[in-house]
Amino acid sequence: MLDHVALVTDNIEKLKEFYAKYFDGAPEENWTDGVVEICFINFENGTRIELQKRTNPKRYDIDRENSYGIAHLAFLATSRKEVREKTEKLVAAGVALRSVPTAYGEDFFESSFFDPDGNIIELTVGSNYIHIDQTEEEQSNEK
């Protein structure tokens, strides 16, 4: 099982607030070794994001989806309805939308956003949950 993913930032507080407010993350206290400041954000399933504040991190103008490394972080929803509702909440709060809720085949549904540092964040429901809370009308509208 994945324990955590680390993100380098120049503003830990901004990212802490984003992941706590929109994805129910529980931030731990910040700590530092004098070189890097670190904060772990814990999620209900045990996975964590480690935020690392570094002095003058380098920003690269890259196509994150077509480059080596992490392309995106995906948060699991339990229904299409949850994807839609959370997408509306994020858009209303001014979070940068990357893609509207979209069905990919019959077993995958997602929307995506950019976090305050430009990392791509997906909100997804996959085959284990996709039919939960879905009425016949919703099923026919999404095909």
Phi, psi and chi 1 to 4 in degrees:
 res  aa     phi    psi   chi1   chi2   chi3   chi4
   1 MET       -  139.9  176.2 -170.0  -25.6      -
   2 LEU   -68.0  131.2  179.0   66.2      -      -
   3 ASP   -88.1  -55.0  179.8   68.1      -      -
   4 HIS  -159.9  165.0   71.1  -85.7      -      -
   5 VAL  -123.6  138.3  173.5      -      -      -
   6 ALA  -104.5  135.6      -      -      -      -
   7 LEU  -120.5  129.8  -58.5  175.4      -      -
   8 VAL   -88.2  137.0  174.3      -      -      -
   9 THR  -145.7  165.2 -176.3      -      -      -
  10 ASP  -107.9    5.6   59.5   -0.6      -      -
  11 ASN  -146.4   83.0 -168.8  -26.9      -      -
  12 ILE   -58.8  -42.7  -81.6 -174.5      -      -
  13 GLU   -61.5  -39.3  -62.9  -51.7  -44.4      -
  14 LYS   -64.4  -44.1 -176.1  168.5   45.2  172.3
  15 LEU   -71.5  -37.1  -72.1 -176.2      -      -
  16 LYS   -57.0  -48.0  -87.5  172.9   58.0  171.4
  17 GLU   -61.8  -43.9  179.8 -177.5  -17.4      -
  18 PHE   -60.1  -52.4  177.4   82.1      -      -
  19 TYR   -71.8  -29.3  -71.3  104.7      -      -
  20 ALA   -73.2  -45.8      -      -      -      -
  21 LYS   -70.3  -43.8 -177.2  174.5 -177.3  176.9
  22 TYR  -100.3  -17.8  -61.1  116.4      -      -
  23 PHE  -129.1   17.2  -63.8   97.9      -      -
  24 ASP    57.5   32.1  -59.9  -37.0      -      -
  25 GLY   -76.0  149.5      -      -      -      -
  26 ALA  -114.1  101.6      -      -      -      -
  27 PRO   -71.3  140.6   -9.1   19.8      -      -
  28 GLU   -85.6  176.5  -64.6  178.9    4.5      -
  29 GLU   -70.0  143.3  -66.9  -66.1  -41.5      -
  30 ASN   -68.3  148.4  -63.8   16.8      -      -
  31 TRP  -144.3  160.8   64.8  -89.3      -      -
  32 THR  -141.2  152.0 -175.7      -      -      -
  33 ASP  -104.2    9.8   63.5    2.6      -      -
  34 GLY    95.1  -16.1      -      -      -      -
  35 VAL  -110.5  -43.3  176.0      -      -      -
  36 VAL  -132.3  140.1   60.9      -      -      -
  37 GLU   -98.3  135.2 -178.0  179.1   -2.6      -
  38 ILE  -128.6  144.0  -68.5  175.3      -      -
  39 CYS  -142.2  128.2  174.9      -      -      -
  40 PHE   -94.1  139.7  -80.6   92.8      -      -
  41 ILE  -113.3  121.8  -59.4  175.8      -      -
  42 ASN   -98.5  141.1  -59.3  -62.2      -      -
  43 PHE  -116.8  156.6  -62.7   92.4      -      -
  44 GLU   -52.4  -34.3 -168.6  173.4  -63.8      -
  45 ASN   -82.5    0.8   68.0   -4.7      -      -
  46 GLY    99.6  -13.4      -      -      -      -
  47 THR   -74.8  150.7  -56.7      -      -      -
  48 ARG  -134.3  154.9  -55.8  179.0  -61.2  161.7
  49 ILE  -112.5  130.8  -66.6  176.7      -      -
  50 GLU  -101.1  119.5  175.4 -175.0   -9.6      -
  51 LEU   -95.6  129.9  -57.8  176.6      -      -
  52 GLN  -119.7  116.8  -61.2  179.6   -1.3      -
  53 LYS   -94.2  120.7 -178.7  178.9  179.6 -177.4
  54 ARG  -120.0  153.8  -61.5 -173.9  176.2  -94.3
  55 THR   -74.3  123.1  -54.7      -      -      -
  56 ASN    51.8   56.0  -60.4  -42.5      -      -
  57 PRO   -63.4  147.0   23.4  -30.4      -      -
  58 LYS   -83.3  135.0  -64.6 -168.0 -176.7  -28.5
  59 ARG  -102.5  133.3  -67.0 -151.3 -178.8  -98.6
  60 TYR  -113.0  134.4  -63.5  101.5      -      -
  61 ASP   -84.6   87.9 -174.3   20.2      -      -
  62 ILE  -126.6  159.9   61.8  170.1      -      -
  63 ASP   -86.1   98.8  177.9   -5.2      -      -
  64 ARG   -59.9  -29.9  -67.5  176.7 -172.8 -121.9
  65 GLU   -78.3  -22.0  -68.0  177.7  -78.6      -
  66 ASN  -118.8   31.9  -64.8  -57.3      -      -
  67 SER  -128.5  159.5  -59.8      -      -      -
  68 TYR   -64.7  152.6  -71.7  106.0      -      -
  69 GLY   106.6 -166.8      -      -      -      -
  70 ILE   -75.4  124.4  -64.6  173.0      -      -
  71 ALA   -86.1  -37.1      -      -      -      -
  72 HIS  -164.0  166.2   63.6  -96.6      -      -
  73 LEU  -111.1  137.3  -58.3  177.7      -      -
  74 ALA  -119.3  130.1      -      -      -      -
  75 PHE  -104.7  134.7  -73.2   86.6      -      -
  76 LEU   -83.7  130.0 -178.0   63.7      -      -
  77 ALA  -105.7  164.4      -      -      -      -
  78 THR  -106.4    1.9   56.4      -      -      -
  79 SER  -164.4  161.0   68.5      -      -      -
  80 ARG   -62.7  -37.4  -68.9  174.6 -174.3 -129.1
  81 LYS   -58.4  -43.0  179.5 -179.7  178.7 -175.1
  82 GLU   -64.4  -39.8 -177.8 -178.5  -10.9      -
  83 VAL   -60.3  -47.0  170.2      -      -      -
  84 ARG   -62.7  -47.8  -78.0 -168.3 -154.1   93.5
  85 GLU   -63.9  -44.2  -71.6  174.6  -10.3      -
  86 LYS   -68.3  -35.5 -170.4  162.7  -88.7 -168.8
  87 THR   -61.2  -46.4  -62.1      -      -      -
  88 GLU   -59.9  -42.0  -70.6  173.3    9.0      -
  89 LYS   -63.0  -45.1  177.7 -179.1  175.6 -177.5
  90 LEU   -65.3  -43.8  -71.7  160.2      -      -
  91 VAL   -63.0  -43.5  168.0      -      -      -
  92 ALA   -62.0  -29.0      -      -      -      -
  93 ALA   -85.0   -1.6      -      -      -      -
  94 GLY    88.7   11.2      -      -      -      -
  95 VAL   -70.0  137.8  174.1      -      -      -
  96 ALA   -68.9  115.4      -      -      -      -
  97 LEU   -79.9  134.4  179.5   67.3      -      -
  98 ARG  -102.5  -42.4 -178.6  176.4  160.5  -90.5
  99 SER  -150.0  138.1   66.0      -      -      -
 100 VAL   -69.9  164.1  -63.4      -      -      -
 101 PRO   -55.6  125.4  -28.5   37.3      -      -
 102 THR  -138.1  137.7  -55.7      -      -      -
 103 ALA   -90.2  135.0      -      -      -      -
 104 TYR  -117.5   98.3  -63.3   96.8      -      -
 105 GLY    70.6 -159.5      -      -      -      -
 106 GLU   -93.4  -10.0  -65.5 -178.0   14.6      -
 107 ASP  -118.2   15.3  -67.7  -29.1      -      -
 108 PHE  -151.9  135.4 -161.7   74.6      -      -
 109 PHE  -146.1  130.8 -170.3   73.6      -      -
 110 GLU  -155.2  161.8   73.8  172.7   29.6      -
 111 SER  -131.9  165.5   62.3      -      -      -
 112 SER  -145.0  157.5   61.6      -      -      -
 113 PHE  -142.4  174.8  -55.2   87.0      -      -
 114 PHE  -114.4  132.4  -65.2   97.7      -      -
 115 ASP   -75.6  176.4   78.7    2.3      -      -
 116 PRO   -58.3  -22.3  -29.3   37.7      -      -
 117 ASP   -97.0    3.1  -81.9   -2.5      -      -
 118 GLY    90.9    3.7      -      -      -      -
 119 ASN   -68.7  141.4  -62.6  -59.7      -      -
 120 ILE   -82.7  127.3  -62.3  170.1      -      -
 121 ILE  -120.0  126.3  -52.4  -60.1      -      -
 122 GLU  -106.1  147.1  -71.1 -177.2   -4.4      -
 123 LEU  -115.6  115.8 -178.7   58.1      -      -
 124 THR  -134.8  149.3 -177.7      -      -      -
 125 VAL  -128.9  127.0   59.4      -      -      -
 126 GLY  -108.7 -168.4      -      -      -      -
 127 SER   -60.1  -25.4   59.1      -      -      -
 128 ASN   -69.4  -25.0  -67.5  -19.0      -      -
 129 TYR  -125.6   -9.4  -63.5  100.6      -      -
 130 ILE   -58.6  -27.9 -161.0  147.0      -      -
 131 HIS   -93.9   -1.5  -57.8  -67.0      -      -
 132 ILE   -71.6  138.6  -63.7  173.3      -      -
 133 ASP    62.4   17.7  -68.0  -22.2      -      -
 134 GLN  -104.5  118.6 -167.2  176.0   18.7      -
 135 THR   -79.2  166.0   65.9      -      -      -
 136 GLU   -60.5  -36.8  -72.3 -179.0   29.0      -
 137 GLU   -63.3  -45.2  179.9 -178.1  -16.1      -
 138 GLU   -62.1  -40.8  -74.7  178.2  -48.8      -
 139 GLN   -60.5  -44.0  -71.5  175.4    1.8      -
 140 SER   -72.6  -31.1   64.3      -      -      -
 141 ASN   -72.6  -22.5  -74.0  -19.5      -      -
 142 GLU  -100.3    3.8  -68.0  171.7   -3.6      -
 143 LYS   -92.5      -  -70.8 -171.1  177.0 -178.2
